[in-house]
């Protein structure tokens, strides 16, 4: 029971790529140089590819044993975050104000490693392996471009993996059911009526109304949701007014809702709209609510989890496979793929106490990974893809 030699020999290839991407981070929908680097690597491997949107890359490997057969899709996301890299390492970000603090640099490098291995095996399998180098996961806009492009059509399975600092390096989480919550963004725009603050009765105070809406939104979780259900209604931005002695005529609220079930998500978002509009109306104002769908709940298919687990058991000790990984209210637009094809999202442990930065939470400037974990991730990509095509 051990990782395959054809994976181990590509370690330096993946590490070098990961460090290159880490040093050159680009945020969502701006991944132009990342895209260019991916295309250069694919060209060097002789793997055909095309763009999805302006910065995504779709590549494919056709089995030479037979052009006909099953289709499997593998996904790696590539975008970084607008934040400072606080680490002191040789591969420190070279772009001030931008940082790979979630591991997408490793995802991209690992998928390229898998592409290299699978290309070398093309004479041994039938069917097609589709590679999704996906942009804009952090804003929930990338996966839908691949789905809308019809790239999941005909796929028997879709598989992806995400690094996890809270999981020890060497472990893999393969868990059935919900793993990530939905993520919806909302903006509430309130229009009242301006007046001098000494005569508030002549105006309609949008700032006061915004405050009431924020308080009332908390009743969705506290009084409208079953106690055993998990829901978040969070407000991160409140803006109102133009001057200290003027009754605010305009106010804005920005926030997010998160849940694990489609019906709960629908109910929660409807209540946000109702509360905002009704609260504003009660005080003589008008509220307009805009929602943006960033990601659906991510729910792993049970059959796929069993299949990947069987593959993983041939690579690592059974004790290193986590089957009850705690679901999280963070979102991932890999859920958009699972809405149209059977598949699963694995979590790859990258925490190593010998390097404290690998234990730092995601989206922190000190975030780093144990690069050894990339080998496990790559091996799962390769061996599960081959299993699907041969099953």
Helices and strands as residue ranges (DSSP letters): H 5-8, H 11-23, H 32-45, E 49-52, E 56-62, E 66-77, H 104-120, G 122-124, E 126-134, H 143-148, E 157-168, E 172-173, E 177-180, E 183-191, G 197-202, H 206-217, H 219-223, E 231-240, E 250-259, H 262-282, E 286-295, E 298-300, H 302-312, G 318-320, E 321-322, H 335-338, E 343-351, G 356-359, H 373-390
